[in-house]
Amino acid sequence: RGMFAVALWDSRLRRLVLARDRFGIKPLYYRASGGGLEFASELRSLPRGKIDLDALEAFLAFNSIPAPLTIFREARKLPPGHVLVWEADEIRLERYARPAPVSLAELREDDEAELLEELRARLRDSVRAHLIADVPVGVLLSGGIDSSALAAFAAQETAEPVRTFSIGFEERSFDELSDA
């Protein structure tokens, strides 16, 4: 449950396991070189190499670089919901989670008011859990209702004022500042 990026070393089997949370909230980068494996939570912590032109193209087209690509050809980002196993100088990637809608057979038909109350309780519980942190926490307000709802739940769960942030852009198609 929650956000994580973790590394586990099994000295008996000489196996390294890296894992990333199912939604990819916490980053995890790696670079295989010279029979070794380097990993870090920030790309700048790994040695830089040549620019990956496919990653650059993705950034220019979509304003982001999808995992496993990074801007550097030699470095990779562990995709969300994946485990990397490094053993005997070999890397194996395995998906352990793929967030998806529930199947039609699992769709609940409870009373709408009950479902709404359960949704509120689950959102409140999630926000409460995310407010527990070693660093100051804030809410990035966009122009949508989701960030506003998160800020409202955060305000209900803490006695402190909720820190909120917004970003404005000169390019109007990206700018939601007035809505935020």
PyMOL commands that set and color helices and strands:
alter all, ss='L'
color gray80, all
select helices_A, chain A and resi 43-45+53-62+104-106+112-131+145-157
alter helices_A, ss='H'
color red, helices_A
select strands_A, chain A and resi 5-10+15-20+29-33+36-40+76-77+82-87+90-95+138-140+163-165
alter strands_A, ss='S'
color yellow, strands_A
deselect
rebuild
show_as cartoon
